[in-house]
């Protein structure tokens, strides 16, 4: 009793200071302590949090989560904007022993459920969600819940200082609702200082972050800062339909024997992941795989100091810089040739060999370029001058006699 009373005095003092510094949520109309709203006195379960949220006005407010362990057997849904859930502390992940969080939401419900769902209410007359979120807490899926946090069609949400453990589907699932009266994209949300551990029992199959979309909206312009994901057979970061998100110091660690991918640029039924920007990415042993025809993705600082493999570009283009395996130097390679032409992925479209006849040779591209490519050539028979010219549809080479000429053309349509 004394600790809780003292804690509340300290909390109000800190809140007053932070309000003066303008770092609290945009509009804090009311502050409620969730442990005062439990259905059964002394029993900390989801009813404490749900009832506290329901007590807030439409304009929102701040909910102080209970101290210690709170059992969650059914999803806590937040449909109101400007609702911030704040815990006492989430602690950090430790190599020796486990964390000792001051606020710990532990799933005790059915398999595949979600602990928290921050979503706009679907409907053609409804607005998107705005400026809600959760900070300073641990959410434990316990190898049973599928997801710790669902975010759907929210702007400027705040998700910081969190530990998320052993979720079987995706610890954080970001996406959209299908119908709103305004743009339904999930945008400008801030995910910061988050540790995810999907490693134990059924949680080993879970993904860290998943970003999705629909034919009319997607997950875009969100920021992810100082993120650490320990995964095994699930993926660390999975981008199905996303664009223009920014990632700063994003680190993945795949446990020994795991099969999951570090970063999967996959794309969904409504579009591919494109124009994603990474600034210091360590994908770990799972590496980075671009599995659909995506363009505009950029990695500045692909950290290979701990053995991350080179990106696997199955389709599309990726621009990346790296320190090389074991710090062997920086490079900016062009990894894809598929998009250099319009008609086919055949290598002879961009590089090949011609035997001159009477000092002249020509080649017709299998598909025309919108802009003529840049071509270069060299004489393999002798040290002779070679002249090469290219149009939208082919190239002409002039040299000596019947010399053999190697050529390569590079361009974009």
Secondary structure as the mmCIF struct_conf table of DSSP 4:
data_model
#
loop_
_struct_conf.conf_type_id
_struct_conf.id
_struct_conf.beg_label_comp_id
_struct_conf.beg_label_asym_id
_struct_conf.beg_label_seq_id
_struct_conf.end_label_comp_id
_struct_conf.end_label_asym_id
_struct_conf.end_label_seq_id
HELX_RH_AL_P HELX_RH_AL_P1 UNK A 2 UNK A 20
TURN_TY1_P TURN_TY1_P1 UNK A 21 UNK A 22
BEND BEND1 UNK A 24 UNK A 24
BEND BEND2 UNK A 26 UNK A 26
STRN STRN1 UNK A 31 UNK A 33
HELX_RH_3T_P HELX_RH_3T_P1 UNK A 34 UNK A 36
BEND BEND3 UNK A 37 UNK A 37
BEND BEND4 UNK A 39 UNK A 40
TURN_TY1_P TURN_TY1_P2 UNK A 41 UNK A 42
STRN STRN2 UNK A 45 UNK A 45
HELX_RH_AL_P HELX_RH_AL_P2 UNK A 46 UNK A 55
BEND BEND5 UNK A 56 UNK A 56
STRN STRN3 UNK A 57 UNK A 57
TURN_TY1_P TURN_TY1_P3 UNK A 58 UNK A 59
STRN STRN4 UNK A 60 UNK A 60
STRN STRN5 UNK A 61 UNK A 64
HELX_LH_PP_P HELX_LH_PP_P1 UNK A 65 UNK A 66
BEND BEND6 UNK A 67 UNK A 67
STRN STRN6 UNK A 68 UNK A 72
BEND BEND7 UNK A 74 UNK A 74
STRN STRN7 UNK A 76 UNK A 78
BEND BEND8 UNK A 80 UNK A 82
STRN STRN8 UNK A 83 UNK A 86
BEND BEND9 UNK A 88 UNK A 88
BEND BEND10 UNK A 95 UNK A 97
BEND BEND11 UNK A 102 UNK A 102
STRN STRN9 UNK A 103 UNK A 107
BEND BEND12 UNK A 109 UNK A 109
TURN_TY1_P TURN_TY1_P4 UNK A 111 UNK A 112
STRN STRN10 UNK A 114 UNK A 119
HELX_LH_PP_P HELX_LH_PP_P2 UNK A 120 UNK A 122
BEND BEND13 UNK A 123 UNK A 123
TURN_TY1_P TURN_TY1_P5 UNK A 124 UNK A 125
HELX_LH_PP_P HELX_LH_PP_P3 UNK A 127 UNK A 128
STRN STRN11 UNK A 129 UNK A 130
BEND BEND14 UNK A 131 UNK A 131
STRN STRN12 UNK A 133 UNK A 140
TURN_TY1_P TURN_TY1_P6 UNK A 142 UNK A 144
BEND BEND15 UNK A 146 UNK A 146
STRN STRN13 UNK A 147 UNK A 152
BEND BEND16 UNK A 153 UNK A 153
STRN STRN14 UNK A 154 UNK A 155
BEND BEND17 UNK A 156 UNK A 156
STRN STRN15 UNK A 158 UNK A 165
BEND BEND18 UNK A 168 UNK A 169
STRN STRN16 UNK A 170 UNK A 175
BEND BEND19 UNK A 178 UNK A 178
BEND BEND20 UNK A 181 UNK A 182
STRN STRN17 UNK A 186 UNK A 187
BEND BEND21 UNK A 188 UNK A 188
STRN STRN18 UNK A 190 UNK A 197
BEND BEND22 UNK A 200 UNK A 200
HELX_RH_3T_P HELX_RH_3T_P2 UNK A 201 UNK A 205
STRN STRN19 UNK A 207 UNK A 211
BEND BEND23 UNK A 215 UNK A 216
STRN STRN20 UNK A 219 UNK A 220
BEND BEND24 UNK A 221 UNK A 221
STRN STRN21 UNK A 223 UNK A 231
BEND BEND25 UNK A 232 UNK A 234
BEND BEND26 UNK A 236 UNK A 236
STRN STRN22 UNK A 237 UNK A 239
BEND BEND27 UNK A 240 UNK A 241
STRN STRN23 UNK A 242 UNK A 243
BEND BEND28 UNK A 244 UNK A 244
STRN STRN24 UNK A 246 UNK A 254
HELX_LH_PP_P HELX_LH_PP_P4 UNK A 255 UNK A 255
TURN_TY1_P TURN_TY1_P7 UNK A 256 UNK A 257
BEND BEND29 UNK A 262 UNK A 262
STRN STRN25 UNK A 263 UNK A 265
STRN STRN26 UNK A 268 UNK A 268
TURN_TY1_P TURN_TY1_P8 UNK A 269 UNK A 270
STRN STRN27 UNK A 271 UNK A 271
STRN STRN28 UNK A 274 UNK A 274
BEND BEND30 UNK A 275 UNK A 275
STRN STRN29 UNK A 277 UNK A 282
HELX_RH_3T_P HELX_RH_3T_P3 UNK A 284 UNK A 286
STRN STRN30 UNK A 288 UNK A 290
BEND BEND31 UNK A 292 UNK A 292
STRN STRN31 UNK A 297 UNK A 302
TURN_TY1_P TURN_TY1_P9 UNK A 305 UNK A 306
HELX_LH_PP_P HELX_LH_PP_P5 UNK A 308 UNK A 311
STRN STRN32 UNK A 312 UNK A 313
BEND BEND32 UNK A 314 UNK A 316
STRN STRN33 UNK A 318 UNK A 322
TURN_TY1_P TURN_TY1_P10 UNK A 325 UNK A 326
BEND BEND33 UNK A 327 UNK A 327
STRN STRN34 UNK A 331 UNK A 331
STRN STRN35 UNK A 334 UNK A 334
HELX_RH_3T_P HELX_RH_3T_P4 UNK A 338 UNK A 340
BEND BEND34 UNK A 342 UNK A 343
HELX_RH_3T_P HELX_RH_3T_P5 UNK A 347 UNK A 349
TURN_TY1_P TURN_TY1_P11 UNK A 350 UNK A 350
STRN STRN36 UNK A 351 UNK A 355
STRN STRN37 UNK A 357 UNK A 357
TURN_TY1_P TURN_TY1_P12 UNK A 358 UNK A 359
STRN STRN38 UNK A 360 UNK A 364
BEND BEND35 UNK A 366 UNK A 367
BEND BEND36 UNK A 370 UNK A 371
HELX_LH_PP_P HELX_LH_PP_P6 UNK A 372 UNK A 373
STRN STRN39 UNK A 374 UNK A 379
BEND BEND37 UNK A 380 UNK A 383
STRN STRN40 UNK A 387 UNK A 390
BEND BEND38 UNK A 392 UNK A 393
STRN STRN41 UNK A 394 UNK A 398
BEND BEND39 UNK A 400 UNK A 400
TURN_TY1_P TURN_TY1_P13 UNK A 401 UNK A 402
STRN STRN42 UNK A 404 UNK A 410
#
